[in-house]
Amino acid sequence: MAQLFGARMTAPMGDTHPPAVATVAGAMGRYLLSQERPLPPFLARLTA
């Protein structure tokens, strides 16, 4: 969760971070899109 908060605050999330955070955040973003909900910019970057 700390890494997700860091992404929200525009900290880069690269290859040195555990992929689990990006995987879960990406899944959450895809779910929100499937429900026709808007994504916050930080989550859109992780969902791509």
N, C-alpha and C positions, 0 to 999 in steps of 0.2 A: 504494500500500500504506500509505503514511503516513496518508492520509485514512481508510482502513478501520480502522487502528489507532485513530485519533482517534474514530471512531464507536463503536468498542468501549469507549473510555474515556468515553463519553457526550457527546462534543463534538457539537454539532448539525451536521448536514450539510444545508445549504440550497441555494437557487438560485445562490448565489455560488460554489459548488464545481463543478468539472467533472463533467458528468453521467456520464462514463465509469465513474467509481468506483462510483456508485450502480447503474448498469446492470449491471456485472459482479458486484457483491455481491448484487444482487437475483437474478440468474441463478443464482448459487451457492446462494442460499437456496432458490430454487424446486427446484433439483436435490436438495438435501438433503431437502426435504419429499417429493419424489417417491419417495425411497428410504426414506420413513417414519423419517427421522432427526430428532431434536429440534433446534430452532434456538436458539442463544443469543439472549438478548433484543436485543442490538445488531443482530444480523442479521435478526431478525424485523421490526424497524423499517424496515429497508431493503428487505425483501422484499414488503411490503404493496402 
